[in-house]
Amino acid sequence: MKSILLVAIGVTALISGCAFNPNAAAVDDGIDYQKVATINNVAKSRGVMVQWLNYPQRRSAPIDVVPSLGQPTGT
């Protein structure tokens, strides 16, 4: 009986250890939550319900493809 209890405790600890993910909150899904909240608040104030099919994505920062005058070009 004691060995069954120890095995059950060990299995429980193993399963709960696998379920723990410290980086779960660090996932970047790219959704623009500020825009979603703004649109939802405006819609709510007008008595309209918004149902999102595709959430708006954040735009990435523009890439500087042409170096500025003060930057070396690597040549």
C-alpha positions in Angstrom: 0.0 0.0 0.0 2.8 2.4 0.8 4.6 1.7 -2.5 1.4 2.5 -4.4 1.1 5.8 -2.6 4.7 6.7 -3.4 4.2 5.9 -7.1 1.0 7.9 -7.2 2.8 10.9 -5.6 5.7 10.5 -8.0 3.5 10.4 -11.0 1.5 13.4 -9.8 4.7 15.4 -9.3 6.0 14.4 -12.8 2.7 15.4 -14.5 2.5 18.8 -12.7 6.2 19.5 -13.4 5.6 18.9 -17.1 2.6 21.3 -17.1 4.6 24.2 -15.6 6.0 26.5 -18.2 7.8 29.6 -16.8 7.9 31.2 -20.3 4.2 30.9 -21.0 3.6 34.6 -20.5 6.4 35.6 -22.8 4.8 34.3 -26.0 4.4 37.2 -28.5 1.3 36.6 -30.6 1.6 39.9 -32.5 -1.9 41.1 -31.7 -2.4 44.9 -31.3 -4.2 44.7 -28.0 -4.4 48.5 -27.7 -6.2 48.8 -31.0 -8.6 46.0 -30.0 -9.4 47.7 -26.7 -10.0 51.0 -28.4 -12.3 49.6 -31.0 -14.2 47.5 -28.4 -14.7 50.5 -26.1 -16.0 52.7 -28.9 -18.3 50.0 -30.1 -19.6 49.4 -26.5 -20.3 53.1 -26.1 -22.4 53.0 -29.3 -24.3 49.9 -28.3 -22.6 47.7 -30.8 -21.0 44.3 -30.2 -17.7 43.5 -32.0 -16.9 39.9 -32.8 -13.3 39.6 -34.0 -12.6 37.1 -36.8 -9.0 38.2 -37.3 -7.4 40.4 -34.6 -5.4 43.3 -35.9 -1.6 42.7 -35.9 1.0 45.1 -34.7 3.1 46.6 -37.4 6.8 46.0 -37.1 9.2 49.0 -37.0 10.2 50.3 -40.4 13.5 49.0 -41.6 16.1 51.6 -42.6 17.4 50.2 -45.9 19.3 53.2 -46.9 22.1 54.2 -44.5 22.1 57.7 -43.2 24.9 60.1 -44.1 26.8 59.6 -40.8 26.7 55.8 -40.9 29.5 53.7 -42.5 28.4 51.6 -45.5 30.9 48.8 -44.8 33.0 49.4 -47.9 
